[in-house]
Amino acid sequence: MASTDGKNSNNLTENRRKNRRTDFSYIVLEFVLYPDTSYEIFVGYTLNISDGGMCMFTSASLKTGQELIVKSDEPRFYKKAAVRWIERHDAFFFKVGLEFV
């Protein structure tokens, strides 16, 4: 039975967010670990972004709490971020939640 107060689990989740998210059609970005000791460049594909963070797909195996520098040319973007959560998406990709720091 539908609730008459206009709330459902999706609305409750959206209302708890600090910042409004913007969904993208998989913008490709690059990131490096911070501090960068390996000089390895990784690739990610954005799912959504807000003023406070972003969600992306990547094949890189990251750890919660790890910091990185995320950058993109289109749109112009350069931010330091920390990994807040990680889930296995499929055999190739992880879905990663980042918080900008």
C-alpha positions in Angstrom: 0.0 0.0 0.0 1.3 3.4 -0.9 2.1 6.0 1.8 0.0 9.1 1.7 2.7 11.3 3.2 4.6 11.3 -0.1 7.7 9.6 1.4 9.3 6.4 0.2 12.7 4.9 0.7 14.1 6.7 -2.4 12.9 10.1 -1.2 14.3 9.5 2.3 17.7 8.6 0.8 17.7 11.7 -1.4 16.6 14.0 1.5 19.6 12.8 3.7 22.1 13.9 1.1 24.2 17.0 2.0 24.5 18.1 -1.7 22.4 17.7 -4.8 23.8 15.1 -7.2 24.1 15.5 -10.9 24.1 12.4 -13.1 26.4 12.1 -16.0 26.7 9.8 -19.0 30.0 8.3 -18.0 32.5 11.1 -18.2 36.0 9.6 -18.3 38.4 10.9 -15.7 41.9 10.2 -14.5 43.1 9.8 -11.0 46.3 9.2 -9.1 46.8 8.0 -5.5 47.7 10.7 -3.0 50.5 10.9 -2.1 51.5 9.6 -5.5 54.5 7.3 -5.1 53.9 5.0 -8.0 53.2 7.7 -10.7 50.5 5.4 -12.0 47.5 7.0 -13.7 44.1 5.2 -13.2 40.9 5.7 -15.1 37.4 6.1 -13.8 33.9 6.7 -15.2 31.6 9.0 -13.3 28.1 8.0 -12.4 27.1 11.2 -10.5 28.7 14.1 -8.8 27.8 16.7 -6.2 29.6 19.5 -4.4 30.6 17.0 -1.7 31.7 14.0 -3.7 31.1 11.6 -6.5 30.4 8.0 -7.5 32.4 6.3 -10.2 33.3 3.0 -11.8 37.0 1.9 -11.9 39.0 -1.2 -12.4 41.5 0.0 -9.8 41.4 -1.9 -6.5 41.1 0.9 -3.9 40.7 0.9 -0.1 38.3 2.8 2.1 40.0 5.9 3.5 42.5 6.0 0.6 43.1 9.5 -0.8 43.4 10.4 -4.5 43.5 13.3 -6.9 40.8 13.2 -9.5 41.0 15.2 -12.8 39.3 15.6 -16.1 39.6 17.9 -19.1 36.0 17.9 -20.1 34.5 19.3 -18.0 37.5 20.9 -16.4 37.9 19.3 -13.0 40.6 18.8 -10.4 39.8 17.7 -6.8 41.4 15.8 -3.9 39.0 13.0 -2.6 38.9 10.2 -0.1 37.3 6.8 -0.7 34.3 6.4 1.5 32.9 3.1 0.2 33.6 0.4 -2.4 31.4 -2.4 -3.9 32.2 -5.0 -6.6 30.1 -4.1 -9.6 31.1 -7.0 -11.9 34.1 -9.0 -12.9 35.9 -5.9 -14.1 34.7 -2.9 -12.2 34.3 -1.5 -8.7 31.7 1.1 -7.9 33.4 3.7 -5.6 32.0 6.5 -3.5 34.3 9.4 -3.0 34.1 12.4 -0.7 36.0 15.6 -1.7 38.5 16.8 0.9 
